[in-house]
Amino acid sequence: MSTPRTVLVIGGGAAGNAATILLRRAGITVDLVEAKDDWNATAGSGITLQGNALRVLRELGVWDEVEKSGYGFGAVGITTPDGTVLHVAEDLRTGGDDLPATVGMQRPQLQRILIDAVRASGATVRLGVRPLSLDQSAGDGVTVRFSDGTENRYDLVIAADGLGSATRAAIGITDRPEPTGMAIWRVAAPRPAGVTRTDLAYGGPAYIAGYCPTSDDTLYAYVVEANRDRAAIPADSYAGEMRALARHYGGNWPEITAHITDPAQVNYTWFDRMLVEGSWHRGRVVLVGDAAHCCPPTLAQGAALSMEDAWVLTQMLAATDTWDDALLQAYYERRVARVRPIVEASVQIGQWQLDGVRDADLPGLMGRTMTMLRELP
């Protein structure tokens, strides 16, 4: 059998970019295709990166740029809706003692850093292109026909095409994301001088109101409510809808709320959950990141878990010439043992809010989960 050394990565988000960078470092030929013409370079408001995400970003060789572009901090505050601070908890450094506990940054800036690293890796990148068919009938490999009329054969296909993964469906995995009952409004805004960490308010008209500094000058803020029919909320009302919730919160919120004026800058998203069980591959097509699992952002672990998938899978691929079912199943078993409790904990935290449970062991659950994340993936 010839040594497999050609990989197609479908999707240029956190997982796909990470996989591409690491595979190229191992000397493997990589084609990356991304359906969006702009490579999602401007989408999103902010992102909270905990230590285990920072650990992978350091492996990718981009930690210095992330550190310069983001805002590092080591604590989270719990407040009342009027802004009174009830408790400040020191965050566990889940990436190790030599990395911050948390870095907040603008999501477009993180994407641009990863895009630059992919370009520098020597991978072939095609934007505005998606696979139309995946044919595994002719031995060990996958023949892929693309929307631009081209066709190529690969030793492995890595599906990093997100929550609505067309690749997941194409290989016969029927799992789909399911709503948890919550939705989140997000916006980027100037950072008030008093915002030096994440603060979370539970109660008031929203289930959760919080913010995260993303640079010396910026933050992103969010409020969480019960999900509503998206079609019933006109896009031009997004700023007004978010302001109507945010105006009930004190402390730093009045200064933040004053900047919620442009509906185009406000994002509305339902919370979803999904975990593909049994295996994350069919033949030589394997899922990573949100294509395999997703959880609500109550623990800020979506991108971290996705990049961990890429790190683990590429390590395993680079360590052997034999890319077979046993290897890909071992990847699944290693990852699902870590992903499952995080998905379950993320959903549980939201469910407690939905149910109005006031005696929930939120600190205990978060502490146990963060301790687990300190271990290598």
PyMOL commands that set and color helices and strands:
alter all, ss='L'
color gray80, all
select helices_A, chain A and resi 14-25+51-59+63-69+107-121+166-170+230-232+235-246+253-257+263-265+289-291+297-299+302-318+325-355+362-373
alter helices_A, ss='H'
color red, helices_A
select strands_A, chain A and resi 6-10+29-34+46-50+71-73+75-79+85-90+102-106+124-127+131-135+142-146+151-154+156-159+178-190+198-203+206-213+218-226+266-275+281-282+285-287+293-294
alter strands_A, ss='S'
color yellow, strands_A
deselect
rebuild
show_as cartoon
